[in-house]
Amino acid sequence: MIEITDAAASELKQILESEKKSDHGLRIFAAGMGCSGVQYGLTLEKSPKSDDTVLESNGIKIFFNKDLQEDIDEFKIDYIDNDHGKGFIIDNPNARCGSGCGSCG
């Protein structure tokens, strides 16, 4: 199950309202490859596509291609606002860094 935290849901609802897109949902999509595998992106979209899975978490509709289901099943989408910046983050507990990665801990 994909989880949208309270902070992320609150921010998304504000964005949807301010952009007059209250009928939209959040699309999760594959956005390339990184050292830990597939990297994912988020965008707002009015309606799901024919090959999408549609879920809801914390009052937010979520759309994604059904082929991604297994890979993103445990995602947690959060919103942070701190000294380093603000924005949405995706916590993927299944991500594993590959060899030669200089940015992992």
C-alpha positions as CSV (number, residue, x, y, z in Angstrom):
1,M,0.0,0.0,0.0
2,I,1.3,3.4,-0.9
3,E,1.1,5.9,2.0
4,I,0.8,9.7,1.7
5,T,1.7,11.3,5.0
6,D,-0.4,13.9,6.6
7,A,2.1,16.6,5.7
8,A,2.2,15.5,2.1
9,A,-1.6,15.3,1.8
10,S,-2.0,18.7,3.4
11,E,0.5,20.3,0.9
12,L,-1.0,18.4,-2.1
13,K,-4.5,19.6,-1.1
14,Q,-3.3,23.2,-0.9
15,I,-1.6,22.9,-4.3
16,L,-4.7,21.3,-5.9
17,E,-6.9,24.0,-4.5
18,S,-4.6,26.9,-5.5
19,E,-4.2,25.6,-9.0
20,K,-8.0,24.9,-9.3
21,K,-7.3,21.2,-9.9
22,S,-9.3,19.6,-7.0
23,D,-10.4,16.9,-9.4
24,H,-6.8,15.8,-10.2
25,G,-4.7,13.0,-8.6
26,L,-1.1,12.4,-8.1
27,R,0.7,10.3,-10.8
28,I,3.8,8.3,-9.8
29,F,6.0,7.5,-12.8
30,A,9.4,5.9,-13.6
31,A,11.8,8.8,-14.3
32,G,15.1,7.1,-15.1
33,M,17.8,5.1,-13.4
34,G,20.1,5.8,-10.5
35,C,22.5,3.9,-8.4
36,S,19.6,2.4,-6.4
37,G,17.6,1.4,-9.4
38,V,14.6,3.1,-10.9
39,Q,14.1,6.7,-9.9
40,Y,10.5,7.9,-9.6
41,G,8.7,11.2,-10.2
42,L,5.4,12.8,-9.2
43,T,3.1,15.0,-11.2
44,L,-0.6,16.1,-11.0
45,E,-2.9,14.5,-13.6
46,K,-6.6,14.9,-14.2
47,S,-7.5,11.3,-14.7
48,P,-6.0,7.8,-14.9
49,K,-5.0,6.1,-18.1
50,S,-6.6,2.8,-19.2
51,D,-3.6,0.7,-18.0
52,D,-3.4,2.5,-14.6
53,T,-4.0,1.3,-11.1
54,V,-5.9,3.8,-9.0
55,L,-5.5,4.1,-5.2
56,E,-6.3,6.6,-2.6
57,S,-4.3,7.6,0.5
58,N,-5.1,10.3,3.0
59,G,-7.7,11.8,0.7
60,I,-5.4,11.9,-2.4
61,K,-6.0,9.9,-5.5
62,I,-2.9,8.1,-6.8
63,F,-2.4,6.9,-10.4
64,F,0.4,4.7,-11.7
65,N,0.9,2.2,-14.5
66,K,-0.1,-1.3,-13.2
67,D,3.4,-2.6,-14.3
68,L,4.9,-0.5,-11.4
69,Q,2.6,-2.0,-8.7
70,E,5.1,-4.5,-7.2
71,D,8.0,-2.0,-7.3
72,I,6.2,0.9,-5.6
73,D,3.9,-1.1,-3.2
74,E,5.6,0.1,0.0
75,F,6.2,3.8,-1.0
76,K,5.7,6.5,1.5
77,I,5.3,10.0,0.1
78,D,6.2,12.8,2.5
79,Y,6.6,16.5,2.4
80,I,9.6,18.2,4.1
81,D,10.2,21.9,4.9
82,N,13.5,22.4,6.7
83,D,16.8,24.4,6.5
84,H,17.9,22.3,3.5
85,G,14.8,23.1,1.5
86,K,11.2,21.9,1.0
87,G,9.5,19.5,-1.3
88,F,8.0,16.1,-1.7
89,I,10.2,13.0,-1.1
90,I,9.5,9.3,-1.8
91,D,10.7,6.8,0.7
92,N,11.2,3.5,-1.1
93,P,12.3,0.8,1.4
94,N,13.1,-1.5,-1.5
95,A,15.8,0.8,-3.0
96,R,19.3,-0.7,-2.7
97,C,22.4,1.2,-3.7
98,G,24.6,-0.5,-6.3
99,S,28.3,-0.9,-6.3
100,G,30.4,2.2,-7.0
101,C,27.9,4.6,-5.6
102,G,29.6,7.6,-4.0
103,S,26.6,9.2,-2.6
104,C,25.2,6.5,-0.3
105,G,26.1,6.2,3.3
